[in-house]
Amino acid sequence: MASELSPQEATEAEMAGVQSACRNLRKGRPALPPKRRAPDRNRRPWTRLRRTAGGLAWLTLLAPLLTGCRETWEDDYPRRPIRSVRPMDPAALSSPPVLSLRARAELQDRWRMQRLESLLPRLMRREGIDLWIVTSREYNEDPLFHSLAPTSWHSSRRRTTLIFHDARKSGPVDCLSLSRYDLGPPYQNRHDPDGQDPTGMTSAVWGELSKLIQELDPATIAVNTSATFALADGISASDFDGMIGSLPPVFQDRIVSAEALAVGWLETRTQSELLAYPDLVRIAHQVLAEGLSEQVVHPGITRTSDLVWWFRERLAELRIGTWFQPTVDIQRRPGQLAQSTAQSGAQASQALSPVIERGDLVHVDMGLDYLGLKTDIQQLCYVLEPGERTAPLGLRRGLATGNKLQDLLIAEFKVGRSGNEVLAASLNAARTAGIEASIYTHPLGLHGHGAGPTIGLWDQQDGVAGRGDALIYANTVYAIELSATVPVPEWDYHPVNFSLEEDAWFDGRKLHWLDGRQSQLHLVR
């Protein structure tokens, strides 16, 4: 049934029609446009519903194709807008898009080829290195080995020595290897299987390496030695002695530390990796939202250790690893935690794993390991008291203070600044804002506590010697980890730690949250 227009609406519609007809006549067009169905206001909701249903139907039909594309293309990860992580309904969460093991390996191998072809030459030229040697033995691998070898190589095969030579000072570097087994492209294996060391296990391999080095005649020879970064200190003492002993003195004098090159290789993310990284963080956010809900947490029953192992089991179901054991702890009104712990039993394990009760502030720290990359996230959840519909205002304001501290920290990121400089500037800004702050932010990527500038440790707020002196570069990812201590009025002004951690990437000018950040507490009803 057609809807009725008011007299005023009818007059306005008539005048609009007359004006349109006059304009058409002046331009030599028909006075009236083709007849269209009159708008039916009662039909509009149904029309929108039909269109929405039709769109969903098409998406349903296209979903298998899109999933297939995800396993074939490496750059199909959409750049999502920055969003704020809010409490979600776990029942509405879709299964995170997790690739098969084969698709993961193919994707990671493509990333490795891209890094070797485009990133490594830039880093070697930035650091003035002509030849880089990374050598490993089976089960005694250099920390960089898995970032340089095919994903199917779960360990070094006997002894595997990788050599990268920047002979032309333009284009890709030459990737060579000395190994009993070929690594495949882009490596050219220079090992002689019929030589003195057919197994590749004895010290005779150093003779091969010495011969190759004399043939290439590099001006600088970099090996992974570092007193500051464990990840850049991969060569063993016996391997270093064997290599040095095989070289003529003139080449021994050319050996330098590859510390800056190794750190740059580990900390720098390519465009393809940055396109995929938001998916990793979104998976972590979804699992956290699912675990921090009444579907998993049952007040008065669930212990913190139960929640820890629920996260482990859930990630195992998704075929995703963790790089550390998740941690779950609680804060509550003064005096209640000790009482609850005493009531939980005499066993030490139970005392260290209290029952989650109503009125608790639950804190979770969890890190994923997927596609060779790591996440590191800490979020907070409040368990509602009977009759409460939201968390107390003091807790909500405490979280907002933590968000403010995040803003102050990320504003201090600048290329060329050291981690210690960023730490000092951020803490000074926090003091000016009246925030009791602790900052302990670190690089993130191929390792959870990655190589690169450390921006404070929880027990070193005056700066970190060595690692804190490293400089900040573009295209790096950080776990923005910190804590703001805020007195909560509803808890008798007891100081509460709002420990937060979210992952972000630095483009050289500013930091961007990879999948938003927590701005509201998760709630267990």
BELCORTA-V295747 format. One record per residue. N is the residue number from 1. RES is the residue in three letters. SS is DSSP state (H for helix, E for strand, L for the rest). PHI is phi as a letter, one per 20 degrees, with the letter a starting at -180 (NA if undefined). D_FIRST is the distance of its C-alpha to the first C-alpha in Angstrom with 2 decimals. Layout:
n: [N,N]
res: [RES,RES]
ss: [SS,SS]
phi: [PHI,PHI]
d_first: [D_FIRST,D_FIRST]
//
This chain:
n: [1,2,3,4,5,6,7,8,9,10,11,12,13,14,15,16,17,18,19,20,21,22,23,24,25,26,27,28,29,30,31,32,33,34,35,36,37,38,39,40,41,42,43,44,45,46,47,48,49,50,51,52,53,54,55,56,57,58,59,60,61,62,63,64,65,66,67,68,69,70,71,72,73,74,75,76,77,78,79,80,81,82,83,84,85,86,87,88,89,90,91,92,93,94,95,96,97,98,99,100,101,102,103,104,105,106,107,108,109,110,111,112,113,114,115,116,117,118,119,120,121,122,123,124,125,126,127,128,129,130,131,132,133,134,135,136,137,138,139,140,141,142,143,144,145,146,147,148,149,150,151,152,153,154,155,156,157,158,159,160,161,162,163,164,165,166,167,168,169,170,171,172,173,174,175,176,177,178,179,180,181,182,183,184,185,186,187,188,189,190,191,192,193,194,195,196,197,198,199,200,201,202,203,204,205,206,207,208,209,210,211,212,213,214,215,216,217,218,219,220,221,222,223,224,225,226,227,228,229,230,231,232,233,234,235,236,237,238,239,240,241,242,243,244,245,246,247,248,249,250,251,252,253,254,255,256,257,258,259,260,261,262,263,264,265,266,267,268,269,270,271,272,273,274,275,276,277,278,279,280,281,282,283,284,285,286,287,288,289,290,291,292,293,294,295,296,297,298,299,300,301,302,303,304,305,306,307,308,309,310,311,312,313,314,315,316,317,318,319,320,321,322,323,324,325,326,327,328,329,330,331,332,333,334,335,336,337,338,339,340,341,342,343,344,345,346,347,348,349,350,351,352,353,354,355,356,357,358,359,360,361,362,363,364,365,366,367,368,369,370,371,372,373,374,375,376,377,378,379,380,381,382,383,384,385,386,387,388,389,390,391,392,393,394,395,396,397,398,399,400,401,402,403,404,405,406,407,408,409,410,411,412,413,414,415,416,417,418,419,420,421,422,423,424,425,426,427,428,429,430,431,432,433,434,435,436,437,438,439,440,441,442,443,444,445,446,447,448,449,450,451,452,453,454,455,456,457,458,459,460,461,462,463,464,465,466,467,468,469,470,471,472,473,474,475,476,477,478,479,480,481,482,483,484,485,486,487,488,489,490,491,492,493,494,495,496,497,498,499,500,501,502,503,504,505,506,507,508,509,510,511,512,513,514,515,516,517,518,519,520,521,522,523,524,525]
res: [MET,ALA,SER,GLU,LEU,SER,PRO,GLN,GLU,ALA,THR,GLU,ALA,GLU,MET,ALA,GLY,VAL,GLN,SER,ALA,CYS,ARG,ASN,LEU,ARG,LYS,GLY,ARG,PRO,ALA,LEU,PRO,PRO,LYS,ARG,ARG,ALA,PRO,ASP,ARG,ASN,ARG,ARG,PRO,TRP,THR,ARG,LEU,ARG,ARG,THR,ALA,GLY,GLY,LEU,ALA,TRP,LEU,THR,LEU,LEU,ALA,PRO,LEU,LEU,THR,GLY,CYS,ARG,GLU,THR,TRP,GLU,ASP,ASP,TYR,PRO,ARG,ARG,PRO,ILE,ARG,SER,VAL,ARG,PRO,MET,ASP,PRO,ALA,ALA,LEU,SER,SER,PRO,PRO,VAL,LEU,SER,LEU,ARG,ALA,ARG,ALA,GLU,LEU,GLN,ASP,ARG,TRP,ARG,MET,GLN,ARG,LEU,GLU,SER,LEU,LEU,PRO,ARG,LEU,MET,ARG,ARG,GLU,GLY,ILE,ASP,LEU,TRP,ILE,VAL,THR,SER,ARG,GLU,TYR,ASN,GLU,ASP,PRO,LEU,PHE,HIS,SER,LEU,ALA,PRO,THR,SER,TRP,HIS,SER,SER,ARG,ARG,ARG,THR,THR,LEU,ILE,PHE,HIS,ASP,ALA,ARG,LYS,SER,GLY,PRO,VAL,ASP,CYS,LEU,SER,LEU,SER,ARG,TYR,ASP,LEU,GLY,PRO,PRO,TYR,GLN,ASN,ARG,HIS,ASP,PRO,ASP,GLY,GLN,ASP,PRO,THR,GLY,MET,THR,SER,ALA,VAL,TRP,GLY,GLU,LEU,SER,LYS,LEU,ILE,GLN,GLU,LEU,ASP,PRO,ALA,THR,ILE,ALA,VAL,ASN,THR,SER,ALA,THR,PHE,ALA,LEU,ALA,ASP,GLY,ILE,SER,ALA,SER,ASP,PHE,ASP,GLY,MET,ILE,GLY,SER,LEU,PRO,PRO,VAL,PHE,GLN,ASP,ARG,ILE,VAL,SER,ALA,GLU,ALA,LEU,ALA,VAL,GLY,TRP,LEU,GLU,THR,ARG,THR,GLN,SER,GLU,LEU,LEU,ALA,TYR,PRO,ASP,LEU,VAL,ARG,ILE,ALA,HIS,GLN,VAL,LEU,ALA,GLU,GLY,LEU,SER,GLU,GLN,VAL,VAL,HIS,PRO,GLY,ILE,THR,ARG,THR,SER,ASP,LEU,VAL,TRP,TRP,PHE,ARG,GLU,ARG,LEU,ALA,GLU,LEU,ARG,ILE,GLY,THR,TRP,PHE,GLN,PRO,THR,VAL,ASP,ILE,GLN,ARG,ARG,PRO,GLY,GLN,LEU,ALA,GLN,SER,THR,ALA,GLN,SER,GLY,ALA,GLN,ALA,SER,GLN,ALA,LEU,SER,PRO,VAL,ILE,GLU,ARG,GLY,ASP,LEU,VAL,HIS,VAL,ASP,MET,GLY,LEU,ASP,TYR,LEU,GLY,LEU,LYS,THR,ASP,ILE,GLN,GLN,LEU,CYS,TYR,VAL,LEU,GLU,PRO,GLY,GLU,ARG,THR,ALA,PRO,LEU,GLY,LEU,ARG,ARG,GLY,LEU,ALA,THR,GLY,ASN,LYS,LEU,GLN,ASP,LEU,LEU,ILE,ALA,GLU,PHE,LYS,VAL,GLY,ARG,SER,GLY,ASN,GLU,VAL,LEU,ALA,ALA,SER,LEU,ASN,ALA,ALA,ARG,THR,ALA,GLY,ILE,GLU,ALA,SER,ILE,TYR,THR,HIS,PRO,LEU,GLY,LEU,HIS,GLY,HIS,GLY,ALA,GLY,PRO,THR,ILE,GLY,LEU,TRP,ASP,GLN,GLN,ASP,GLY,VAL,ALA,GLY,ARG,GLY,ASP,ALA,LEU,ILE,TYR,ALA,ASN,THR,VAL,TYR,ALA,ILE,GLU,LEU,SER,ALA,THR,VAL,PRO,VAL,PRO,GLU,TRP,ASP,TYR,HIS,PRO,VAL,ASN,PHE,SER,LEU,GLU,GLU,ASP,ALA,TRP,PHE,ASP,GLY,ARG,LYS,LEU,HIS,TRP,LEU,ASP,GLY,ARG,GLN,SER,GLN,LEU,HIS,LEU,VAL,ARG]
ss: [L,L,L,L,L,L,H,H,H,H,H,H,H,H,H,H,H,H,H,H,H,H,H,H,H,H,L,L,L,L,L,L,L,L,L,L,L,L,L,L,H,H,H,H,H,H,H,H,H,H,H,H,H,H,H,H,H,H,H,H,H,H,H,H,H,H,H,H,H,H,H,H,L,L,L,L,L,L,L,L,L,L,L,E,E,L,L,L,L,H,H,H,L,L,L,L,L,L,L,L,H,H,H,H,H,H,H,H,H,H,H,H,H,H,H,H,H,H,H,H,H,H,H,H,H,H,H,L,L,L,E,E,E,E,E,E,E,L,L,E,L,L,L,L,H,H,H,H,L,L,L,L,L,L,L,L,L,L,E,E,E,E,E,E,E,L,L,L,L,L,L,L,L,E,E,E,E,E,E,L,L,L,L,L,L,L,L,E,E,L,L,L,L,L,L,L,L,L,L,L,L,L,L,L,H,H,H,H,H,H,H,H,H,H,H,H,L,L,L,L,E,E,E,L,L,L,L,L,L,H,H,H,L,L,L,L,H,H,H,H,H,H,H,H,H,H,L,L,H,H,H,H,L,L,E,E,E,L,H,H,H,H,H,H,H,H,H,E,L,L,H,H,H,H,H,H,H,H,H,H,H,H,H,H,H,H,H,H,H,H,H,L,L,L,L,L,L,L,L,L,L,L,E,H,H,H,H,H,H,H,H,H,H,H,H,H,H,L,L,L,E,E,L,L,L,L,E,E,E,E,E,L,L,L,L,H,H,H,H,H,H,H,H,L,L,L,L,H,H,H,H,L,L,L,E,L,L,L,L,L,E,E,E,E,E,E,L,E,E,E,L,L,E,E,L,L,E,E,E,E,E,E,E,L,L,L,L,L,L,L,L,L,H,H,H,H,H,H,H,H,H,H,H,H,H,H,H,H,H,H,L,L,L,L,L,L,L,E,H,H,H,H,H,H,H,H,H,H,H,H,H,H,L,L,L,E,E,E,E,L,E,E,E,E,L,L,L,L,L,L,L,L,L,L,E,L,E,L,L,E,L,L,L,L,L,L,H,H,H,L,E,L,L,L,L,E,E,E,E,E,E,E,E,E,E,E,E,E,H,H,H,L,L,E,E,E,E,E,E,E,E,E,E,E,E,E,L,L,L,L,E,E,E,L,L,L,E,E,L,L,L,E,E,E,L]
phi: [NA,f,e,e,e,f,g,f,f,f,f,f,f,f,f,f,f,f,f,f,f,f,f,f,f,f,e,m,d,g,f,d,f,g,f,d,f,f,f,d,f,f,e,g,g,f,f,f,f,f,f,f,f,f,f,f,f,f,f,f,f,e,g,f,f,f,f,f,f,f,e,d,e,e,d,e,f,f,f,e,f,f,c,d,f,d,g,d,e,g,f,e,f,e,f,f,f,d,f,f,f,f,f,f,f,f,f,f,f,f,f,f,f,f,f,f,f,d,f,g,g,f,f,f,f,f,e,m,d,e,c,c,d,c,d,b,d,g,m,c,f,f,g,e,g,f,e,d,e,g,f,f,e,f,b,f,e,l,d,c,d,d,c,c,c,e,e,e,m,b,m,f,e,e,d,d,b,c,b,f,c,f,e,n,g,e,e,d,f,d,f,e,f,e,e,f,c,f,e,m,d,e,f,f,f,f,f,f,f,f,f,f,f,f,f,f,l,f,f,c,c,d,c,e,c,a,e,d,d,g,f,d,c,e,f,f,f,f,f,f,f,f,f,f,f,e,e,f,g,f,e,f,f,e,f,c,f,e,g,f,f,f,f,f,f,f,e,e,d,e,f,f,f,f,f,e,g,g,f,f,f,f,g,f,f,f,f,f,f,f,f,e,b,f,f,d,e,d,g,n,c,f,e,f,f,f,f,g,f,f,f,f,f,f,f,f,f,e,m,c,e,c,d,b,f,g,c,c,c,c,c,b,g,g,n,f,f,f,f,f,f,f,f,f,p,e,f,f,f,f,f,e,c,f,f,f,d,f,n,e,d,e,d,c,c,b,c,e,c,b,l,m,d,c,d,b,c,c,c,c,b,d,e,f,f,g,n,e,d,b,f,g,g,f,f,f,f,f,f,f,f,f,f,f,f,g,f,f,f,f,f,e,f,b,g,n,f,e,g,f,f,f,f,f,f,f,f,f,f,f,f,f,e,m,d,e,c,c,c,b,e,b,f,b,r,f,c,f,e,f,f,p,f,e,d,n,c,g,d,c,e,e,o,d,f,n,f,f,e,f,e,e,c,f,l,c,d,c,e,f,d,a,b,d,e,c,f,d,g,f,d,l,l,f,f,d,e,d,e,c,b,c,e,b,d,d,e,o,c,b,e,c,f,f,b,m,b,f,c,c,f,f,c,d,e]
d_first: [0.00,3.78,6.38,9.29,12.68,15.87,18.52,20.63,18.04,17.26,21.03,21.75,19.32,20.92,24.39,23.80,22.84,25.98,28.19,27.06,27.76,31.18,32.09,31.28,33.39,36.28,36.28,36.19,32.71,29.94,28.37,24.78,23.90,22.25,18.67,16.30,12.64,11.13,10.87,7.78,9.56,7.88,8.90,12.31,14.21,13.52,14.58,17.60,18.42,18.45,20.63,22.86,23.32,24.18,26.69,28.23,28.60,30.45,32.59,33.46,34.59,36.55,38.17,41.16,41.84,41.74,44.03,46.39,46.50,47.42,50.48,51.47,50.95,52.72,50.78,47.20,47.02,44.41,45.46,43.21,42.60,44.72,42.90,43.87,44.42,42.50,42.61,40.38,39.03,41.52,39.09,36.92,39.92,40.07,43.46,45.34,45.98,49.63,51.48,53.81,57.52,58.06,55.28,56.67,60.16,59.06,57.14,60.04,62.53,60.55,60.54,64.29,64.94,62.96,64.90,68.23,67.50,66.03,66.60,70.14,71.75,70.38,71.67,75.09,75.55,74.37,77.05,79.70,80.15,81.45,81.60,79.71,80.91,78.89,80.89,80.03,81.51,79.69,78.32,79.70,77.06,76.71,73.50,72.28,72.98,69.52,67.89,70.20,70.51,68.00,65.70,67.37,70.59,70.33,73.86,76.63,78.45,82.08,82.72,80.12,80.92,78.35,79.61,77.60,79.52,78.43,80.83,79.11,77.58,74.42,71.70,71.60,74.58,76.54,75.66,78.69,79.61,82.65,81.52,82.67,79.10,76.96,73.86,72.29,70.85,71.39,74.66,77.83,80.20,83.78,85.33,88.27,88.04,91.62,93.09,94.99,91.91,89.90,87.95,86.89,87.92,91.35,92.58,93.26,89.69,90.83,93.23,90.34,88.39,91.46,92.02,88.42,88.59,91.83,90.28,87.23,89.40,86.67,87.50,85.62,85.02,82.42,82.32,80.13,82.28,81.01,82.25,78.92,76.11,76.55,74.00,76.27,79.47,79.05,82.42,84.81,88.34,89.94,87.76,88.49,92.21,92.15,90.37,92.64,95.75,94.96,94.49,97.27,97.87,96.40,92.98,93.26,93.34,89.99,88.06,85.49,82.81,79.34,77.76,75.61,74.56,73.71,71.71,69.84,69.07,67.64,65.70,64.03,60.64,59.50,56.08,55.16,56.15,54.21,51.06,51.44,52.64,49.24,48.27,51.39,50.64,47.01,48.28,50.66,47.98,45.74,48.69,49.65,46.16,46.17,49.66,49.14,46.49,46.54,46.15,49.73,51.36,51.97,53.62,56.91,57.27,56.82,59.89,60.01,61.85,59.10,56.60,59.07,59.32,55.59,55.17,57.95,56.45,52.93,54.29,56.42,53.36,51.86,55.22,55.85,59.15,60.26,63.21,64.13,63.57,60.53,61.49,59.69,61.07,59.91,60.53,60.04,61.24,65.04,67.05,64.29,64.93,68.61,67.85,65.30,67.76,70.53,68.39,67.35,70.79,74.17,73.46,73.42,70.54,68.32,69.55,68.47,65.07,63.67,60.67,57.49,56.61,53.82,54.39,55.96,55.43,55.61,56.85,56.60,58.48,57.55,58.33,57.05,59.04,56.92,57.50,60.88,59.35,59.28,56.92,58.07,55.61,55.99,53.11,52.81,50.91,50.83,50.72,48.84,50.69,49.12,46.57,46.36,43.09,44.81,48.36,50.68,50.45,54.03,53.25,50.20,52.32,55.04,52.76,51.74,55.47,55.93,53.21,55.05,58.26,56.59,55.57,59.13,60.60,58.47,59.03,62.75,62.48,64.28,65.97,69.70,69.58,71.21,69.58,71.99,71.05,67.34,68.22,70.39,67.87,65.00,67.05,68.18,64.58,63.73,66.67,65.59,62.12,63.74,62.68,65.11,64.61,65.97,65.11,65.95,63.85,64.87,64.07,61.89,61.63,63.80,65.29,63.80,66.49,66.75,69.43,69.16,69.42,69.27,67.77,69.51,70.20,69.41,73.15,74.02,72.19,75.03,74.42,75.19,78.33,77.97,74.39,73.16,75.09,73.08,70.96,67.20,65.87,62.46,60.23,61.20,59.25,60.10,59.36,58.83,60.56,61.47,61.48,60.92,62.58,60.72,61.64,58.76,58.76,57.09,59.94,62.68,62.67,63.91,63.84,61.25,61.38,58.12,59.14,56.67,56.85,54.35,54.96,54.78,56.12,58.14,57.53,60.58,58.84,56.66,55.57,52.12,50.85,50.35,47.32,46.95,48.84,48.39,47.20,46.00,47.84,46.74,46.05,47.02,45.16]
//
